[in-house]
Amino acid sequence: MSDFIPDATILVQFALAAVVLAITPGPDMALYVGRAITHSRAAGLACFAGAVTGILVHTMLVALGLSALLVAAPTAFLVLKVIGAVYLIWLAWQAIRHGSSFSPRTGKNARAGSLVGHYLTGIGINILNPKIALFFLTFLPQFVSANDPHAPGKLLFLGLFFLAVAIPIILPMIFAADRFAAALRARPRVTRTFDWLFAGVFGAFAVKILTAQAR
C-alpha cells in the first residue's frame, strides 16, 4: 500500500496546490454557493456531491489513460508533463489578467428542484467541462515521476487526496453561503489576493518541472 503513496515532500507540495485551488473562487464554487443561496443548503451540498463524483470520474480516467501512456511511451509522458507545466503558467497568467470568476445568483428561485436534479447538475457541469479534464490531465502528472513503476496508483491516490484536502475547505463555504458570498463581493481585494496566490503557487510548480526536465 505504501508504494502507492508519494513521499512526504510531494504530499506537502500537492496539498498546498490543492488548498489554493479549493479557496480560489471559480465557476464550480459559484455553483455550490449560488444553489445554496437561491435554493437551499441541501441543494448546494447536492451540487457539490455531484462535482465530487465528477472529479472521481476524471481521476479514474486520467489514472488509467496516463498509465497506458506511461507503459506505451514513457517519453510521451515526459512531454505531457512539460506541456502541463506550460499550461499551469498559462493558468497563472489568466488568474492575474482576468481574475476569479465568482457570481452566484441572488434571490430565491420559485422552483426548488429535486436534490437528485442538483446532484446531476453538479456531475454534468464537472464532467462536461473540458477545462477540468485538461487540468487534471496536466496537473496530476507534475507530482509523479515517469520512471516510477507505481505511477498509476500514485495518480489515483493524488486524485483522492485532492478531495480529502478540498472537501473540508469547501463545505464550510456552502454552510455559510450567504455570508461567504457577501464577504467576497464586499472585499474584492481578498479575491485578488487569491488570484495572485493561485498564480504564484502554480507558476512555481511549472517552473520547477520545466527546470527539472531541462537538466
Salt bridges, closest charged atoms under 4 A:
ASP3 OD2 - HIS150 NE2 3.84
ASP148 OD2 - LYS154 NZ 2.55
ASP195 OD2 - ARG192 NH1 2.95
